[in-house]
């Protein structure tokens, strides 16, 4: 089973729903509530969803580690050593 699509729905005033679709037709839903920065949270959800494409949705920790290593660790490393 692989993640094939991550769709982010923004509902005014500040609710955000995320649908994760798989190649086997299984869909999962998540919910986020933002404060005053709804557009920022939506953009972040879309960017993180891109990192999960093609991954097994049952390997939750592996997905979290990939997002951390690919996105954040390089920025922190640059900040620490510069």
N, C-alpha and C positions, 0 to 999 in steps of 0.2 A: 504494500500500500504506500502511495506517495502523495504528497500535497501537490495539487495541480493549480489551485487558485486561492488567493486571499482577497476577499472583497470587504471594503470598509464603508459602512453606511453612517452618515452624519445626520442626526435628527435634532432639530432645533428644540430647545435653546442650547443644550450642551451634552446630549447623549450620543454615544458612539457605539455601534454594533459591528462586530467583525465576524464574517462567515469564512470558515476554512473548508475547502472542498478537496476531495481525494479522487484518485483515478478509479476507485471502486464505487463511486457514487455516494459515499458517506459524507455528510456535512456536519460540521460542528459550529456552534455559535458562542461568541463571547461578548461581554459588555464592558464598556469603560464610561466613566463620567469625568468630564474635564471641568476645570474652573473657567477662567476667562480666556484661556488659550486653546480653544477647540481646534482651530486650524493647525496648530503646532502638534497637538496630540494625534490628529488624523494623519498628518505627514509622517510622524514617527511610526505609527502603526503600519502604514503602507511600506515604509522603508524596511522595517523589521520583517514584514511579510515576505518581501523579496528574498531575504536570506533563508527563509524556510521552504521555498519552492523546491520540489523534488525530494524533500526529506520525508522520512517515515514519521507520521504524526504521533505514533505511540512512543517514540524516543524523545520524550519531552526534555530531559536533561541535556541530551546531546544537542538539541536545537538551541537551548539557552547558552550552552558553552560556545557554539559556533557564532551566535550573535555577539557574545562578549569578545571572543578572540578576534573576529574579523573587523568589528566596528570600533570597539572602545579601547582595546589594549594598546594598539598602535598610537592612538592619540595620547593616552596616559604616559606611555613610554617616552614620547617626544617631549611632553611637558616636564617630566622628571629629569631628563638628562640634558635638556637645553639650558 
